[in-house]
Amino acid sequence: MAVAALLLSGCKREQRQPRLDPPAAAALDAVAVSPGGIGGRPPPVEAALGHPFQNNAWQVAQGKRLYAGFGCPTCHGDGRGGGSGGQAASLPGPSLMDGWWNYGQDPVTLYLTLRDGRPGGMPAFRDRLPPEQLWQLVGYLQHLGAYRASLAAPGRDDAPQTRPAENRAPAAQEPR
């Protein structure tokens, strides 16, 4: 026992000096590139989880409601944006229906575009919409244009209708 205590007291721990300058790897965090070509930080967890509402018609209908409620038609119109003829040519936002998207059309890139905005006029909705509503909007945007998930169920328009549904049988009439 005394020998063990003698041996332990003779051992000295290596003294380390703290490094005062930050390592070069810390500077690389500022230029990391994320999926979809967005520079800066890696995508947040809610974006990395994928597109949770891809096959949900009700969630897509909620995205349509958000599209109208947050003023998206002001720049993008009915989705044709400034790339189509007629009245749409005067709109500043790009088309959402032509299948070609400035920053990519995958769901995570659309989510990050809505969350962080883009230079040239696209506002950020980070502080205005929670992740669930951002994903609903992504679902609606994908249903607008040429890019659609192959398994997406067709969305039902939940807006009030001025006529009966097409799949509703006509009312029975009494014989005269």
C-alpha contacts under 8 A as a table, 3 or more apart, distances in Angstrom:
res1	aa1	res2	aa2	distance
1	M	4	A	5.18
1	M	5	A	6.37
2	A	5	A	5.13
2	A	6	L	6.11
3	V	6	L	5.02
3	V	7	L	6.15
4	A	7	L	5.07
4	A	8	L	6.16
5	A	8	L	5.16
5	A	9	S	6.14
6	L	9	S	5.29
6	L	10	G	6.35
7	L	10	G	5.24
7	L	11	C	6.65
8	L	11	C	5.37
9	S	12	K	7.64
19	R	22	P	7.32
22	P	26	A	6.77
23	P	26	A	5.81
23	P	27	A	7.66
24	A	27	A	5.50
24	A	28	L	7.02
25	A	28	L	5.17
25	A	29	D	7.10
26	A	29	D	5.62
26	A	30	A	7.81
27	A	30	A	5.85
27	A	31	V	7.61
28	L	31	V	5.42
28	L	32	A	6.26
29	D	32	A	5.33
29	D	40	G	7.40
29	D	41	R	6.97
30	A	40	G	5.66
30	A	41	R	7.04
31	V	39	G	6.45
31	V	40	G	5.54
31	V	41	R	7.76
32	A	39	G	6.22
32	A	40	G	5.48
32	A	41	R	6.08
32	A	42	P	7.17
33	V	37	G	6.42
33	V	38	I	6.21
33	V	39	G	4.68
33	V	40	G	6.10
33	V	41	R	7.02
33	V	42	P	7.00
34	S	37	G	5.92
34	S	38	I	5.53
34	S	39	G	6.11
34	S	40	G	7.22
34	S	41	R	6.69
34	S	42	P	4.99
34	S	43	P	6.44
35	P	38	I	6.79
35	P	42	P	7.78
35	P	43	P	7.65
35	P	109	T	7.59
36	G	103	Y	7.20
36	G	104	G	6.45
36	G	106	D	7.71
36	G	108	V	7.56
36	G	109	T	5.42
37	G	103	Y	7.44
38	I	109	T	7.96
43	P	47	A	5.91
43	P	48	A	6.16
43	P	112	L	7.71
44	P	47	A	5.36
44	P	48	A	6.24
45	V	48	A	4.97
45	V	49	L	6.26
46	E	49	L	5.45
46	E	50	G	7.63
46	E	131	P	6.78
47	A	50	G	6.00
47	A	51	H	7.97
47	A	108	V	5.64
47	A	111	Y	6.73
47	A	112	L	7.25
48	A	108	V	7.04
49	L	52	P	7.73
50	G	107	P	7.11
50	G	108	V	6.49
51	H	54	Q	5.81
51	H	107	P	6.10
51	H	108	V	7.29
51	H	135	W	6.65
51	H	139	G	7.91
52	P	135	W	7.17
53	F	56	N	5.27
53	F	59	Q	6.15
53	F	60	V	7.30
53	F	135	W	6.72
53	F	136	Q	6.51
53	F	139	G	6.37
54	Q	60	V	7.97
54	Q	139	G	5.86
54	Q	149	A	7.45
54	Q	152	A	6.12
55	N	151	L	6.84
55	N	152	A	4.65
55	N	153	A	5.47
56	N	59	Q	5.45
56	N	60	V	6.40
56	N	152	A	7.59
56	N	153	A	6.83
56	N	155	G	7.82
57	A	60	V	5.04
57	A	61	A	6.19
57	A	153	A	6.34
57	A	154	P	6.56
57	A	155	G	4.44
57	A	156	R	6.22
58	W	61	A	5.03
58	W	62	Q	6.32
58	W	155	G	7.16
58	W	156	R	7.29
59	Q	62	Q	4.96
59	Q	63	G	6.29
59	Q	136	Q	5.45
59	Q	139	G	7.42
60	V	63	G	4.88
60	V	64	K	6.38
60	V	136	Q	5.66
60	V	137	L	7.13
60	V	139	G	5.27
60	V	140	Y	4.86
60	V	143	H	7.84
60	V	155	G	6.46
61	A	64	K	4.99
61	A	65	R	6.42
61	A	140	Y	7.04
61	A	155	G	6.64
61	A	156	R	6.76
61	A	157	D	6.29
61	A	158	D	6.47
62	Q	65	R	5.01
62	Q	66	L	6.28
62	Q	136	Q	6.23
62	Q	137	L	7.54
63	G	66	L	4.99
63	G	67	Y	6.06
63	G	133	Q	7.10
63	G	135	W	7.90
63	G	136	Q	4.42
63	G	137	L	4.03
63	G	138	V	7.20
63	G	139	G	6.58
63	G	140	Y	5.03
63	G	141	L	7.88
64	K	67	Y	4.97
64	K	68	A	6.44
64	K	137	L	6.86
64	K	140	Y	5.71
65	R	68	A	5.37
65	R	69	G	5.99
66	L	69	G	4.83
66	L	70	F	5.85
66	L	133	Q	7.80
66	L	137	L	6.59
67	Y	70	F	5.75
67	Y	71	G	6.64
67	Y	72	C	5.36
67	Y	73	P	7.20
67	Y	137	L	6.67
68	A	71	G	5.56
68	A	72	C	6.05
68	A	73	P	6.33
69	G	72	C	7.68
71	G	74	T	5.49
71	G	75	C	7.85
72	C	75	C	5.89
72	C	76	H	5.97
72	C	77	G	7.15
73	P	76	H	4.85
73	P	77	G	3.91
73	P	78	D	6.04
73	P	79	G	7.42
74	T	77	G	5.90
74	T	91	L	7.48
75	C	81	G	6.59
75	C	82	G	7.96
75	C	91	L	5.33
75	C	92	P	5.34
75	C	93	G	4.56
75	C	94	P	7.90
76	H	79	G	5.22
76	H	80	R	6.31
76	H	81	G	4.03
76	H	82	G	7.03
76	H	88	A	7.90
76	H	91	L	6.44
76	H	92	P	7.21
76	H	93	G	4.84
76	H	94	P	6.36
76	H	95	S	6.46
76	H	96	L	7.38
77	G	80	R	6.26
77	G	81	G	5.61
77	G	88	A	6.64
77	G	91	L	7.12
78	D	81	G	7.30
79	G	95	S	5.75
79	G	96	L	4.94
79	G	97	M	5.87
79	G	144	L	6.59
79	G	145	G	7.56
80	R	83	G	6.52
80	R	84	S	5.88
80	R	88	A	6.34
80	R	94	P	7.41
80	R	95	S	4.42
80	R	96	L	5.92
80	R	97	M	5.78
80	R	98	D	7.67
81	G	84	S	6.66
81	G	88	A	5.61
81	G	89	A	7.11
81	G	91	L	5.79
81	G	92	P	6.98
81	G	93	G	5.15
81	G	94	P	4.67
81	G	95	S	3.90
81	G	96	L	6.64
82	G	85	G	7.91
82	G	88	A	5.21
82	G	89	A	4.37
82	G	90	S	5.91
82	G	91	L	4.60
82	G	92	P	5.56
82	G	93	G	5.67
82	G	94	P	5.33
82	G	95	S	6.06
83	G	88	A	7.04
83	G	89	A	5.87
83	G	94	P	6.19
83	G	95	S	5.54
84	S	88	A	5.60
84	S	89	A	5.43
84	S	95	S	7.42
85	G	88	A	5.88
85	G	89	A	5.11
86	G	89	A	5.70
86	G	90	S	7.90
87	Q	90	S	5.84
87	Q	91	L	7.49
88	A	91	L	5.40
93	G	122	M	7.97
95	S	98	D	6.26
95	S	101	W	7.96
96	L	99	G	7.13
96	L	100	W	7.81
96	L	101	W	7.17
96	L	141	L	7.05
96	L	144	L	6.65
96	L	145	G	5.55
97	M	100	W	7.91
97	M	144	L	5.87
97	M	145	G	3.49
97	M	146	A	5.54
97	M	147	Y	7.90
98	D	101	W	7.96
98	D	145	G	6.12
98	D	146	A	5.83
99	G	145	G	6.03
99	G	146	A	4.54
99	G	147	Y	5.46
100	W	104	G	7.70
100	W	105	Q	7.61
101	W	104	G	5.21
101	W	105	Q	5.84
103	Y	109	T	7.15
104	G	109	T	6.22
104	G	110	L	7.30
105	Q	109	T	6.56
105	Q	110	L	6.27
105	Q	147	Y	7.30
106	D	109	T	5.53
106	D	110	L	6.36
107	P	110	L	5.10
107	P	111	Y	6.07
107	P	138	V	6.57
108	V	111	Y	4.99
108	V	112	L	6.19
109	T	112	L	5.11
109	T	113	T	6.05
110	L	113	T	5.00
110	L	114	L	6.22
110	L	138	V	6.21
111	Y	114	L	5.27
111	Y	115	R	6.10
111	Y	134	L	6.38
111	Y	135	W	6.55
111	Y	138	V	6.18
112	L	115	R	4.92
112	L	116	D	5.74
112	L	117	G	7.59
113	T	116	D	5.42
113	T	117	G	5.04
113	T	118	R	6.39
113	T	124	A	7.58
114	L	117	G	5.47
114	L	123	P	7.58
114	L	124	A	5.93
114	L	125	F	5.90
114	L	126	R	7.63
114	L	134	L	6.93
115	R	124	A	5.26
115	R	125	F	4.87
115	R	126	R	4.56
115	R	134	L	7.24
116	D	123	P	7.49
116	D	124	A	4.56
116	D	125	F	6.66
116	D	126	R	6.22
117	G	121	G	8.00
117	G	122	M	5.04
117	G	123	P	4.67
117	G	124	A	3.88
117	G	125	F	7.09
118	R	121	G	6.65
118	R	122	M	4.90
118	R	123	P	6.72
118	R	124	A	7.47
119	P	122	M	6.45
124	A	127	D	7.77
125	F	128	R	5.01
125	F	129	L	5.76
126	R	129	L	6.08
126	R	130	P	7.35
127	D	130	P	7.67
129	L	132	E	7.96
129	L	133	Q	5.94
129	L	134	L	6.26
130	P	133	Q	5.58
130	P	134	L	6.40
131	P	134	L	4.98
131	P	135	W	6.23
132	E	135	W	5.23
132	E	136	Q	6.37
133	Q	136	Q	4.86
133	Q	137	L	6.23
134	L	137	L	5.10
134	L	138	V	6.26
135	W	138	V	4.90
135	W	139	G	6.21
136	Q	139	G	5.11
136	Q	140	Y	6.43
137	L	140	Y	5.10
137	L	141	L	6.17
138	V	141	L	5.11
138	V	142	Q	6.25
139	G	142	Q	5.31
139	G	143	H	6.43
140	Y	143	H	5.04
140	Y	144	L	6.30
141	L	144	L	5.09
141	L	145	G	6.89
142	Q	145	G	5.88
142	Q	146	A	7.80
142	Q	147	Y	5.87
142	Q	148	R	5.51
142	Q	149	A	7.66
143	H	146	A	7.88
143	H	147	Y	7.34
143	H	148	R	5.84
145	G	148	R	7.03
148	R	152	A	7.07
149	A	152	A	5.31
161	Q	164	P	7.01
161	Q	165	A	7.81
164	P	168	R	6.83
165	A	168	R	5.43
